Amino acid sequence: MENRFVKKAAWIVRKLQRNGFEAVFAGGAVRDRLLGIVPVDIDVATSASAEEVCNIFPGSGKVGKAFGVVLVKGDDPPIEVASFRVDGPYKDGRRPEWVKPASAREDAERRDFTINGMFYDPVLDKFVDFVGGGKDLENGIIRAIGEPDTRFDEDYLRLYRAVRFASRLGFRIEEQTLSSMKKQSHKAKFIAAERVRDELSKIFSSANADYGLQIMADCGLLKFWLPEIDKMQGVPQPKLYHPEGDVFEHTRKALTNLTKPSSTLAWGTLLHDVGKPEVTEISGDSITSPLHARVGAEMVETIAERLKFSNKDTAQIKALVDNHMRFVDYPRMKESTRKRFLAMDRFAEHLALHRADSLASNGNTKTYEEIAAELKKKPQPKLPSPLISGDDLITLDFQPGPLFKRILFDVREKQLNGEIIDRIEALDHVMAVWKQGADNPATADQLRKVPKAPQPLKEEDR
């Protein structure tokens, strides 16, 4: 369980103790140690002041002067060393008005949840638990330290942090803590978008993302930042394709079928059917959701802007939503269309979403298995560069306009289908078919059949 990072933190604790100060590991590292998880982020708490820590470790810098936090640097990643403290009143739902030095017990009692309020002395190999975190860890319980209303009022983000820990660990939230979350859920709207986004990303990427999603729905935490997901509840689906239930239930099940997903894959899975509540039509026993992928992709832009996603992540999440129904048509795709489809950026995420989507509905994974087997035989195809460009058409005396797209698309299709293999053949084809073909009865029919632009694949309602 020891690594260089843990050894460095233990060295810091030992040096502080040798200088006459209390010093321990604090927070999540202690929790993870008890769970048998190697800590990747260790905080040290001490009775030393920030100035005293800097004197003991020359070259260190204060990163939270008001809170007595020092960053001890070195060859390994720096480690935060914070002074034991108690906090003054919180007026903005995030930061205390003041802090002052305190004992280890007082420091533990101002933290968020019992499982995060324990200390560990690596020198004595001893756990120090003033808040009952060890017992709650054994029993699988997320419990606020002290009065839940006070803990959530201090930092509104703790509403989502409680869900994250429950989701990550598969723990239940203690009744009074859960009741307080429901009562204070409206305060979620006052949290900075970036902080909410980061917590949600961790929740939806966790092993129990479906559990976390359900907790947020039950507590009312979806309404303020993800009302589109909240609206999925009760939206019916055709039983032939979706015996599992409504759109919300389907989405929950889809999340369970992901394995250590990236943030974009987790969000793409969460939002893949976000358009259904907007377009679902019910007529007798018939339930359809026409163009829900396209509508959902447009909604992704609104959601991503609200949560301040990067342009790169927004583009990928939108692509996942926009393309998730194309797998339905894979067996009927032309070779050129298949090549384009399989060459999509980060196609592995598209395929993982399709698998999760299929397993969460009627369980038909035939297309997934076919594509996975194909990619196992040969790597994801890389599309060759186009053989000709618009400049070539201008050189051949074509006038720029709508015809350009039709010609370039026609040549590209034939290139990907293996009908045209080099630039010379491409130019010959343009001259023979497009330059002279319009007046040639033998090729006129062929020209009329060339689509004006790539046609969208048929979206079957499921």
Residue pairs with C-beta under 8 A, 6 or more apart in sequence:
1 33
1 36
1 38
3 38
4 76
5 39
5 40
5 42
5 76
5 77
5 79
6 38
6 39
6 42
6 122
8 74
8 76
8 79
9 25
9 29
9 42
9 44
9 79
9 122
10 122
10 123
12 23
12 44
12 57
12 72
12 79
12 81
13 23
13 24
13 25
13 44
13 46
13 121
13 122
13 123
14 122
14 123
15 56
15 57
16 22
16 23
16 44
16 46
16 48
16 53
16 56
16 81
17 23
17 123
19 48
19 52
19 56
21 46
21 47
21 48
21 52
22 46
22 47
22 84
22 104
23 44
23 45
23 46
23 47
23 48
23 121
24 44
24 45
24 46
24 104
24 119
24 120
24 121
24 128
25 33
25 39
25 42
25 43
25 44
25 45
25 119
25 120
25 121
25 122
26 43
26 44
26 45
26 82
26 107
26 119
27 43
27 111
27 116
28 39
28 41
28 43
28 116
29 39
29 41
29 42
29 43
29 120
30 118
30 119
30 120
30 127
31 115
31 116
31 118
31 133
31 137
32 38
32 39
33 39
33 120
34 118
34 127
34 134
34 137
35 137
35 169
42 79
43 79
43 80
43 81
43 82
44 72
44 79
44 80
44 81
44 82
45 81
45 82
45 83
45 84
45 104
45 107
45 119
46 53
46 81
46 82
46 83
46 84
47 83
47 84
47 101
47 103
47 104
48 56
48 81
48 83
49 68
49 83
49 101
50 62
50 65
50 68
50 69
50 70
50 83
53 60
53 70
53 72
53 81
53 83
54 60
54 61
54 62
54 70
57 70
57 72
57 81
59 73
60 70
60 71
60 72
60 73
60 81
61 70
61 71
61 73
62 69
62 70
62 71
63 69
63 70
63 71
63 80
64 82
66 99
67 82
67 83
67 85
67 99
68 82
68 83
68 85
68 99
68 101
69 80
69 81
69 82
69 83
70 80
70 81
70 82
71 78
71 79
71 80
71 81
72 78
72 79
72 80
72 81
83 101
84 101
84 102
84 103
84 104
84 106
84 107
85 99
85 100
85 101
85 102
85 106
85 107
85 110
86 99
86 100
86 102
86 106
86 107
86 110
87 96
87 98
87 99
87 110
87 154
88 96
88 97
88 98
88 99
88 100
89 96
89 97
90 96
90 97
90 153
90 154
90 155
91 97
93 153
93 154
93 155
93 156
93 187
93 190
93 191
94 155
94 156
94 157
94 191
96 154
102 110
104 119
104 128
104 130
105 130
108 117
108 118
108 119
108 130
108 131
108 145
109 117
109 130
109 131
109 145
109 146
110 145
111 117
111 131
111 145
112 144
112 145
112 151
112 155
112 158
112 161
112 162
113 133
113 142
113 143
113 144
113 145
113 151
113 158
113 161
113 162
113 165
113 177
114 131
114 132
114 133
114 136
114 141
114 143
114 144
114 145
115 133
115 136
115 137
115 141
115 142
115 143
115 165
115 171
116 133
116 165
117 129
117 130
117 131
117 133
117 145
118 127
118 128
118 129
118 131
118 133
118 134
119 127
119 128
119 129
120 126
120 127
120 128
121 127
121 128
127 134
131 145
132 143
136 142
136 143
136 174
140 169
140 170
140 171
140 172
141 171
141 172
141 173
141 174
142 162
142 165
142 166
142 169
142 171
142 172
142 173
142 174
142 177
143 173
143 174
143 176
143 177
144 151
144 152
144 158
144 162
144 174
144 176
144 177
144 180
145 151
148 176
148 177
148 179
148 180
148 181
149 180
149 183
149 184
151 158
151 180
152 158
152 159
152 180
152 181
152 184
152 187
153 184
153 187
156 184
156 187
156 188
156 190
156 191
157 191
157 195
157 196
157 199
159 181
159 184
159 185
159 187
159 188
159 219
159 221
160 188
160 191
160 196
160 199
160 200
160 203
160 216
160 221
161 199
162 173
162 177
162 181
163 173
163 199
163 203
163 212
163 215
163 216
163 219
163 221
164 199
164 202
164 203
164 206
164 212
165 171
166 172
166 173
166 208
166 211
166 212
166 215
167 203
167 206
167 207
167 208
167 209
167 211
167 212
167 215
168 202
168 203
168 206
168 207
168 208
169 208
170 207
170 208
170 211
173 181
173 215
178 219
181 219
181 221
182 218
182 219
182 220
185 219
185 220
185 221
185 223
185 224
186 220
186 224
188 196
188 221
188 224
188 225
189 224
189 225
193 225
193 306
193 307
193 308
194 307
194 308
196 225
196 307
197 307
197 308
197 309
200 225
200 226
200 307
201 263
201 266
201 267
203 209
203 212
203 213
203 216
204 212
204 213
204 255
204 263
204 266
204 267
204 269
204 270
205 260
205 261
205 262
205 263
205 266
206 212
209 255
209 256
209 258
209 266
209 270
210 252
210 253
210 255
210 256
213 229
213 251
213 252
213 255
213 270
214 252
215 221
216 222
216 226
217 229
217 230
217 233
217 248
222 229
222 230
223 230
225 306
225 307
226 303
228 271
228 274
228 277
228 299
228 303
229 248
229 251
229 270
229 271
229 274
231 277
232 246
232 247
232 248
232 251
232 273
232 274
232 276
232 277
233 246
233 247
233 248
234 246
234 248
235 246
235 247
235 248
235 276
235 277
235 280
236 246
236 280
236 282
236 287
237 245
237 246
237 247
237 250
237 276
237 280
237 287
237 289
237 462
238 286
238 287
238 288
238 461
238 462
240 362
241 361
241 362
241 462
242 250
242 361
242 362
242 462
243 361
243 362
244 250
244 253
244 360
244 361
247 273
247 276
247 277
247 280
250 273
250 360
250 361
251 269
251 270
251 272
251 273
251 360
253 359
253 360
254 269
254 272
254 353
254 356
254 357
254 359
254 360
255 266
255 269
255 270
255 356
256 360
257 355
257 356
257 359
257 360
258 265
258 266
258 269
258 352
258 356
259 352
261 269
261 352
262 349
263 313
264 313
264 316
264 317
264 320
264 346
264 349
265 320
265 349
265 352
265 353
267 313
267 317
267 320
268 316
268 317
268 320
268 321
268 324
268 349
268 353
269 320
269 353
269 356
269 357
271 296
271 299
271 300
271 303
271 317
271 320
271 321
272 293
272 296
272 320
272 321
272 324
272 353
272 357
273 289
273 292
273 296
274 296
274 299
274 300
274 303
274 321
275 289
275 291
275 292
275 293
275 294
275 295
275 296
275 297
275 298
275 299
275 321
276 289
276 292
276 296
278 292
278 295
278 299
279 289
279 290
279 291
279 292
279 295
280 287
280 288
280 289
280 292
281 287
281 288
281 289
281 290
287 461
288 461
289 461
289 462
290 459
290 461
291 459
292 325
292 459
293 321
293 322
293 323
293 324
293 325
293 459
294 322
294 459
296 321
296 322
297 318
297 319
297 321
297 322
300 314
300 317
300 318
300 321
301 314
301 318
304 313
304 314
304 317
304 318
305 314
309 317
316 345
316 346
316 349
319 344
319 345
319 350
320 349
320 350
320 353
323 344
323 350
324 350
324 353
324 354
324 357
325 457
325 459
325 460
326 341
326 457
327 354
327 367
327 368
327 371
328 367
328 457
328 458
328 459
328 460
328 462
329 457
329 458
330 338
330 341
330 367
330 370
330 371
331 367
331 370
333 341
333 457
334 413
334 417
335 416
335 417
335 418
336 412
336 413
336 415
336 416
336 417
337 457
339 381
339 383
339 416
340 383
340 416
342 371
342 374
342 375
342 380
342 381
343 380
343 381
343 382
343 383
344 350
347 380
348 380
351 368
351 371
351 372
351 375
354 367
354 368
355 365
355 368
358 364
358 365
358 367
358 368
359 365
361 462
383 416
384 415
386 408
386 411
386 412
386 415
387 411
387 412
387 415
387 420
387 422
387 423
387 425
387 426
388 408
388 411
388 423
388 426
388 427
388 430
389 408
390 400
390 404
390 408
392 427
392 430
393 400
393 404
393 407
393 408
393 430
394 400
396 427
396 430
396 431
396 435
397 435
398 404
398 407
398 434
398 435
402 452
403 434
405 452
405 453
406 450
406 451
406 452
406 453
407 430
407 434
409 450
409 451
409 453
409 454
410 433
410 434
410 450
411 420
411 426
411 429
411 430
414 420
414 426
414 429
415 421
415 426
420 426
420 429
432 443
433 443
433 446
433 447
434 447
436 443
437 443
437 444
437 446
437 447
438 444
438 447
